[in-house]
Amino acid sequence: MVFVNGKFCKNPKLAIANDFFFPGPKMLGLNIPRNTTNRVGSTVTPVNVEQILGLNTLGISLARIDFGPNGLNPPHTHPRATEILVVLEGTLHVGFVTSNLNSGNRLFTKVLHAGDVFVFPIGLIHFQFNVGKTNAVAIVALSSQNPRIITITDAVFGLTPPISVDVLTKAFQVDEKVIELLQKQF
């Protein structure tokens, strides 16, 4: 057996059409709106190498993001991919923060409407927030078959074992009760 990027690499002579397929008009399809009644008000439906084995080594993937009113795709990063987003429905406030090494943590932000496109460079913290009064839907494409995601709040406040309260109170310059409250939420 040969593994590439941690995934089994099938002999091309044994490949079938389903190795390159993700079902559409069924429960999994990207045409199906997702439930957004969760703590952030959004749901991401990924289509990457986990769903389509034929994407392995091809350097691409995509996802559908459904937003309820005031729904948020929280600040996160993809350490392996640049992301390009197109709004299909609704109004999104999007943005990313540059690295503090080059330009001093600058925020690039824009309000997008249906048909608008925005790019989030590889590895930078970014977000999308539904500022409209109705649901919003976006499709994103990523420059990796396995882009991974690091959600900032989950990574900082939702760890087991947790980061020390002493470390976080000093880092965020807040009272330890604030940190403890945040850790309980994640």
N, C-alpha and C positions, 0 to 999 in steps of 0.2 A: 504494500500500500504506500502511496505517495501522498504526503500532506503539504499543501501550500497555504500559507497564511492561516494555519491551524485547521484547515478544512480538507477533507478528502478530495483529491484531484482524480476525477474519473477518467479512465481511458477514453479518449475521444471516439474510438470506434464503438464504445458502449453507450455513448450519450444518446438521449432521447429528447424529444421536444419539451416534455414536462420539466426537464432540467433547466429550462430557460423561460418558464411560465409562472405567472402569478394569476390566480383566477379573478375575473372581473365581477360579473353581476351576481356573485354569491355573497355570503356573509363576510368574506374577507376582502372583497373588491374595494378598490379605491373610490368607487362611485357611491359607496354606502356611508352616509353620515354616521359619526360616532357619538357616543354618549359623552357629554362634557360636564356631567354633574360630579365633579371631584374637587379636591381642595384648590386646584389652580384654574379650573374651568376650561381645560383644553385636553385633547387626546391626540397623540401622534400614532399614526399607523405606518410603520416602517416597511419598506421593501428593499431588503439588502441581502447579503449572502446567506443569512439565516433563513430567508423565505425562498430565494431562488439560488440554488446551488451553482447554477451556470454563471453567476456573477463573479465567482471566485477568480481573482487575478485581473478582472476587467476594469477595475478602478472607478466604478460608478454605483450609485444606489439612489433611492428616492424615498419620499414619505409624503403622506397626506396629514395635514394638521387641521383639526376641527377646533374652533373656538366658540364657546358660548359668549353671551354679552359679558364684557369685562373679563373674558378669559385670557389667561397668560400662559405662554410657553416660557417658563422662568429662565433667568440668566443661566446660560450653559455654554459649553464649548465642545467642539469636535476636534480632538487632538490629531486626527488623521485626515481631515477633509475641509475643503472650502465648500460653502453652501450657497446655492442660489435659490431664491424664493420667488414664486409668482402668486399673487393674490387672485383667487378665482371669484370669491364673494366677500363682501364686507369691507371694513376699514381697519387696518392694522397700524399701530405705532411700533416701528422696529428700530433696532439700533445695535451697534457694537462698540466695544471699547478697545482702543489700541493698547499695545504693550507699553509699560512704563519705561522701557529701555530706550526707545527711539523718540517718541513724540509726547511723552508725558501723560499717558492715560487720557487721550482725547476721546470724546463720545461723538460718534457719527450716528445721526438719527433722522428718521423721515416718517411721515404719515403716508401710507400706501392705500390705494383703492383698487378695485377689481381691474386686472390687467397690468398693474404695476409690478416691477421686478426689482429686487434688491439683492446684493451680494454680501455675504459674511465671510471674510478671509479666514483661512485655515488657522485653527487654534485660538482665535480671539473669542472672548466672552461676548455673547449676544443674546437677544431676547425678541419676542414678538408679543404684542398686547392688543387685544381687540378693543378699540375705542368707540366702536359703533354700537348702536342700540339693538342690532340683530346679530345672528350667528355670522361667523366668518369662516372661510375655508381657504387654505393655501396648499400648494404643492411645492416641495423642495427637492432639489437634486443635489447630490453630494459627490465629491470627487474621490470617493473611496467605496469599495464594495463592503467595507466594514468600518464606518466612520467613528463608531463609539460615541458616547456622550458622557460628559461630566456635568451634572446639574450642581451649580455652585452651592445652593442652600443645603441640599442633601449631603454633598461632600464635606461641608464644614460642620453642620449641625446634626446630621443623621448617622454618624459613624458609631460602630460598635467594635471596640470600646470607643467612647467619645474622646474628642480632643479635650484636654484639661480646661476647666472653666477659667483657671488663672491665665492660660495662654490666650483664650478668646476674649476675656475682659480687657486684657492689655492690647490685643490686636485691634479690637473694635472700639476701645475707649468707652465702654459702657459698664454699668453695674452688673454684678454676677447674677442677679435675679433676672435680668433681661436675657442673658445667655442661657440660664437654666430654663426659662420659658421657651426660648427658641429650640433648645435641644428636645424638650418634651413634645413639640409639634412635629418633629421629624423622627 
